Amino acid sequence: MSLSSRGLTRLYDTLCKHVDSGACPGLVSVIHRRGETHVDVIGDVRRDTLFRISSMTKPITAALAMALVEQGRLRLDDPVDELLPELADRRVLTSLDAPLDDTVPANRPITLRDLLTFRLGWGGIFAPPGTYPVQAAAAALNLGLGDGPPQPAGPPEPDEWMRRFGTLPLLAQPGERWMYHVGAEVLGVLLARATGTTLGEAMREHLFESLGMIDTGFHVPADKIGRLTAGYSDGQVFDAVGGQWSRPPAFEAGGGGLVSTADDYLAFATMLLGNGKGILSRPSVALMTTDHLTPAQHASDGFWPGFFGEHRGWGFGVQVVTKRDQLWATPGRYGWDGGLGTSWHNDPAEELTAVLMTQQAAFPLTSPLYLDFWNGVYSALDD
């Protein structure tokens, strides 16, 4: 056995307390190690319940990009201008609080690598609404640029989205700073244009069909809507079963728009843990899961003050652990969380992947459920 029955029982009891207390409405947890898979289904959900995975969309979008790189349809260090002419000849704000016309020319074009590593020069501005002129301008464009939860009914279709985004100056020079989220949204538009189809169709063709991910997409079809659970935030319904994810969005958001199941995401996770399994090459997975940030970018606050430090970095769409600081933080561990209540990480050194699906919005760094889940997963390892 690679997992301790005593540890798994303890984890189950801990997760039940979170559901019984009302901290989350129900959850599905999956632990997979060395061919052994353990699943717990607790509360008012089923194993095949559909969850809004929000930012756990980002690793999938990055994997699609690497599939296209392997096919020779994209190159990591080519400018994106040909496919995204809206981003050619960028201007850059002299400071975050500067007027919109107080800019300098970009030092160089934006590349695919910049989008994958979130260093294109734009990202979520985590300050009260209207704090900065560019923040107010971006909010008025209704683009969903990372300052709040996903709202699939809001943003316009991709070409109009890019046109509007292209009217904004960059916040930093390309490659200079790590800034969260927006790179994945721009990347989604790039991938759709590179494949000549929608982002969802490109994901289906290049990833989902081969992996058997039959329940993952940007909306829930009518014949599956009964399996979608309501989403909650602060104890209130954030999105009802018949809400925003019940119909196709105009903008398929590569940064946070997918719905999925625990088993579908496990298929994606084990593909990466198995070095690509014919979907991607081993070098592509290694590149995706390598920390690409500079020491200065590690010290930045592009998501949360002290988020990276010396212990964590960023690859392509995934966080990467660089130094152990927790029971569950093995160097080389990678993955990401979804702010609407989901979490996934792979640990190659432990031959481990685990997925948590619930639908109570929470911030992973401070969520007792997330912290207890990962502590229990690692406490259950049995060598």
C-alpha positions in Angstrom: 0.0 0.0 0.0 1.3 3.5 -0.9 -1.4 5.2 1.2 -2.0 4.6 4.9 -5.5 3.4 5.8 -5.2 5.1 9.1 -4.1 8.4 7.5 -6.9 8.2 4.9 -9.5 7.6 7.7 -8.1 10.6 9.6 -8.3 12.8 6.4 -11.9 11.6 5.8 -12.9 12.6 9.3 -11.3 16.0 9.0 -13.0 16.7 5.7 -16.4 15.6 7.1 -16.0 18.2 9.9 -15.7 20.9 7.3 -18.8 19.8 5.5 -20.8 19.1 8.7 -19.9 22.6 10.0 -21.3 24.2 6.9 -17.8 25.5 5.9 -18.4 23.9 2.5 -21.5 22.4 0.9 -19.9 19.1 -0.1 -16.7 17.9 -1.7 -14.9 15.2 -3.8 -11.3 14.5 -3.0 -9.0 12.2 -5.0 -5.5 11.0 -4.1 -3.5 9.0 -6.6 -0.2 7.4 -5.9 1.7 4.6 -7.5 -1.3 3.1 -9.3 -3.5 3.4 -6.2 -6.5 5.8 -6.2 -8.5 6.8 -3.2 -11.7 8.9 -3.6 -13.9 10.4 -0.9 -17.3 11.9 -1.7 -18.8 13.9 1.2 -21.9 16.0 1.5 -24.5 16.9 -1.2 -22.4 16.0 -4.2 -21.5 12.9 -6.3 -18.3 11.6 -7.7 -19.3 12.9 -11.2 -20.5 16.3 -9.9 -19.5 19.2 -12.1 -17.5 22.0 -10.5 -16.4 25.5 -11.6 -12.6 25.1 -11.5 -11.8 28.8 -12.1 -8.0 29.2 -12.0 -7.3 25.5 -12.4 -8.2 26.3 -16.0 -4.8 28.0 -16.3 -2.6 24.8 -16.4 -4.9 23.3 -19.1 -4.5 26.4 -21.2 -0.7 26.2 -20.8 -0.7 22.6 -21.7 -2.6 23.3 -24.9 0.0 26.0 -25.8 2.8 23.4 -25.4 1.0 20.9 -27.6 0.9 23.6 -30.3 4.6 24.4 -29.8 5.5 20.7 -30.2 3.5 20.7 -33.5 5.5 23.7 -34.7 2.5 25.9 -34.9 3.8 28.3 -32.2 7.3 29.2 -30.9 8.0 30.3 -27.4 10.1 33.3 -28.1 8.3 34.6 -31.2 6.4 37.9 -30.9 2.7 37.4 -30.6 2.1 40.4 -33.0 1.2 38.3 -36.0 -1.7 36.5 -34.3 -2.5 39.3 -31.9 -1.9 42.5 -33.8 -3.8 44.4 -31.1 -0.6 44.0 -28.9 1.9 45.3 -31.4 3.8 48.6 -30.6 2.8 48.6 -26.9 3.1 51.6 -24.7 3.9 51.2 -21.0 2.8 53.4 -18.1 5.6 55.3 -16.3 4.0 54.2 -13.0 0.9 52.4 -11.9 -0.7 55.7 -10.6 0.2 57.6 -13.8 -2.4 59.1 -16.2 -3.2 56.8 -19.1 -1.2 59.0 -21.5 1.9 59.1 -19.4 3.7 56.2 -21.2 6.9 55.2 -22.8 7.4 52.7 -25.7 7.7 49.0 -24.8 11.4 47.8 -25.0 10.4 44.7 -27.0 7.4 42.8 -28.3 5.4 40.4 -26.1 6.1 36.7 -26.7 4.3 33.5 -26.1 6.7 32.8 -23.2 5.7 36.1 -21.6 2.0 35.0 -21.7 2.8 31.6 -20.3 4.9 33.0 -17.4 2.5 35.9 -16.7 5.2 38.5 -17.6 3.5 40.2 -20.5 3.3 43.4 -18.5 -0.4 43.2 -17.4 -2.1 41.5 -14.5 -4.6 41.8 -11.7 -4.5 45.0 -9.8 -5.3 44.0 -6.2 -6.4 47.4 -4.8 -9.8 48.9 -4.0 -11.7 49.7 -7.2 -10.8 53.0 -8.8 -7.5 53.4 -6.9 -5.5 54.0 -10.1 -6.6 55.6 -13.4 -5.7 52.5 -15.5 -7.7 50.3 -13.1 -10.8 52.4 -13.6 -10.3 52.4 -17.4 -9.9 48.6 -17.4 -13.0 48.1 -15.3 -15.0 50.2 -17.7 -14.1 47.8 -20.5 -15.7 44.8 -18.8 -12.8 42.4 -19.6 -12.6 40.4 -16.3 -8.9 41.2 -15.8 -8.4 39.2 -12.6 -9.8 41.6 -9.9 -12.6 39.3 -8.9 -14.2 35.9 -9.5 -15.0 34.6 -13.0 -18.1 36.1 -14.6 -18.5 34.2 -17.9 -21.6 36.2 -18.9 -19.7 39.5 -18.8 -16.8 39.8 -21.2 -17.4 40.2 -25.0 -16.4 37.8 -27.7 -12.6 37.3 -28.2 -12.0 39.7 -31.1 -13.8 42.5 -29.3 -12.1 41.5 -26.0 -8.7 41.9 -27.7 -9.7 45.2 -29.3 -10.6 46.6 -26.0 -7.6 45.2 -24.2 -5.4 46.7 -26.9 -6.5 50.2 -25.9 -4.9 49.9 -22.5 -1.2 50.7 -21.8 0.9 48.0 -20.2 1.6 48.3 -16.5 5.2 47.1 -16.9 7.7 46.3 -19.6 7.3 42.8 -21.2 9.3 40.3 -19.2 9.9 42.7 -16.3 7.3 41.7 -13.7 5.2 38.7 -12.8 1.5 39.8 -12.7 -1.3 37.3 -12.1 -4.0 36.0 -14.4 -4.3 38.2 -17.5 -1.6 36.3 -19.4 -3.8 33.2 -19.4 -6.8 35.2 -20.9 -4.7 36.7 -23.7 -3.1 33.2 -24.2 -6.6 31.7 -24.7 -7.3 34.2 -27.6 -3.9 33.5 -29.1 -4.5 29.7 -29.1 -8.0 30.0 -30.6 -6.5 32.1 -33.5 -3.6 29.8 -33.9 -5.9 26.8 -34.4 -8.6 28.6 -36.3 -11.3 27.5 -33.9 -12.6 28.3 -30.5 -10.5 27.8 -27.4 -12.9 25.1 -26.1 -12.8 23.2 -29.4 -9.0 23.4 -29.5 -8.8 22.0 -26.0 -11.2 19.2 -26.9 -9.2 18.2 -30.0 -5.7 18.4 -28.6 -6.3 17.4 -24.9 -9.7 16.3 -23.8 -10.5 13.6 -26.4 -7.3 11.7 -25.9 -7.5 12.0 -22.1 -11.2 11.0 -21.9 -12.2 14.3 -20.3 -15.8 14.1 -21.4 -17.2 16.5 -18.8 -14.8 19.4 -19.1 -15.8 22.6 -21.0 -16.7 26.2 -20.8 -20.4 25.6 -20.0 -22.6 22.7 -18.9 -24.9 21.3 -21.6 -28.6 20.9 -20.8 -28.3 17.1 -20.5 -25.6 17.5 -17.7 -27.0 20.5 -15.9 -28.4 18.3 -13.1 -24.8 17.4 -12.2 -23.6 21.0 -11.7 -23.5 22.1 -8.1 -24.3 25.6 -7.0 -21.4 27.8 -6.2 -21.1 29.7 -2.9 -19.2 32.7 -1.6 -19.3 33.8 2.0 -22.3 31.5 2.6 -24.3 33.0 -0.2 -25.0 31.5 -3.6 -22.5 32.9 -6.1 -23.8 31.1 -9.1 -26.9 28.9 -9.2 -27.2 25.6 -11.1 -29.0 27.4 -13.9 -26.7 30.4 -13.8 -23.8 31.7 -15.8 -22.2 28.3 -16.6 -25.4 26.9 -18.0 -25.0 28.5 -21.4 -22.0 29.1 -23.8 -20.1 32.2 -22.9 -19.2 34.8 -25.6 -15.6 34.7 -24.2 -14.1 31.3 -23.3 -11.8 32.3 -20.5 -8.4 30.5 -20.5 -7.7 31.9 -17.1 -10.7 30.6 -15.2 -13.7 29.6 -17.3 -13.8 25.8 -17.3 -16.1 23.4 -15.4 -14.9 19.8 -14.8 -15.1 16.8 -12.6 -12.7 15.2 -10.1 -12.0 12.3 -12.5 -11.6 14.5 -15.5 -9.0 16.6 -13.8 -7.3 13.5 -12.4 -6.9 12.4 -16.1 -5.1 15.7 -16.9 -3.0 15.6 -13.7 -1.8 12.0 -14.2 -0.9 12.9 -17.8 1.5 15.5 -16.5 2.7 13.3 -13.7 3.5 10.6 -16.3 5.6 13.0 -18.3 3.0 13.7 -20.9 1.7 10.2 -21.7 1.8 10.8 -25.5 -0.1 14.1 -25.2 3.0 16.1 -24.4 6.7 15.2 -24.5 8.7 14.8 -21.3 10.7 18.0 -22.1 7.5 20.0 -22.5 6.3 18.9 -19.1 9.7 19.6 -17.6 9.6 23.1 -19.1 6.0 23.8 -17.9 6.9 22.8 -14.3 10.2 24.6 -14.0 10.4 27.9 -12.1 11.0 30.7 -14.6 11.1 33.7 -12.3 14.0 35.9 -11.5 15.0 36.7 -7.9 13.4 40.2 -8.3 10.2 38.6 -9.6 10.1 36.2 -6.6 10.1 39.3 -4.4 7.2 41.0 -6.2 3.7 41.3 -5.0 1.9 40.5 -8.3 -0.6 38.3 -6.5 -0.2 38.5 -2.7 2.6 40.0 -0.6 5.2 37.3 0.1 3.4 34.8 -2.1 6.6 33.4 -3.7 9.5 34.3 -1.5 12.3 31.8 -1.6 9.9 28.8 -1.4 7.8 29.1 -4.6 8.0 30.1 -8.2 6.0 30.0 -11.4 6.3 27.8 -14.5 3.8 27.8 -17.4 0.4 28.1 -15.8 1.5 26.4 -12.5 3.1 27.3 -9.2 6.3 25.4 -8.5 7.7 24.7 -5.1 11.4 25.5 -4.9 12.1 24.9 -1.2 10.3 23.0 1.6 8.5 25.2 4.1 5.4 23.0 4.9 4.7 19.3 5.3 3.3 19.2 1.8 5.8 21.4 0.0 8.3 19.0 -1.6 10.7 20.8 -4.0 9.5 20.2 -7.5 5.8 20.0 -6.5 3.6 21.9 -8.9 0.0 22.7 -9.5 -2.6 25.4 -8.9 -5.8 26.2 -7.1 -9.2 27.6 -8.0 -10.6 30.5 -6.0 -14.2 29.1 -6.2 -13.2 26.0 -4.2 -10.8 23.7 -6.0 -7.2 22.6 -5.6 -4.7 20.3 -7.4 -1.0 19.6 -7.2 1.4 17.0 -8.5 4.5 15.8 -6.6 6.8 13.9 -8.8 9.2 13.0 -6.0 6.4 11.3 -4.1 4.7 10.0 -7.3 1.6 11.7 -6.1 -1.3 13.7 -7.4 -4.3 14.9 -5.5 -7.4 16.9 -6.4 -10.0 18.6 -4.1 -13.3 19.7 -5.6 -15.8 21.8 -3.7 -17.7 25.0 -4.5 -17.2 27.3 -1.6 -15.0 30.3 -2.7 -11.9 30.5 -0.6 -8.3 31.9 -0.7 -6.0 28.9 -0.8 -3.3 30.5 1.4 -5.7 31.0 4.3 -8.4 28.4 3.7 -8.6 25.9 6.6 -10.2 23.3 4.2 -7.3 23.6 1.7 -4.7 23.5 4.4 -6.3 20.5 6.2 -6.7 18.7 2.9 -3.1 18.9 1.9 -1.8 18.3 5.4 -4.0 15.1 5.4 -2.8 14.0 2.0 0.8 14.0 2.9 0.1 12.6 6.4 -1.4 9.6 4.6 1.7 8.6 2.6 2.9 5.2 3.6 6.4 4.1 2.4 
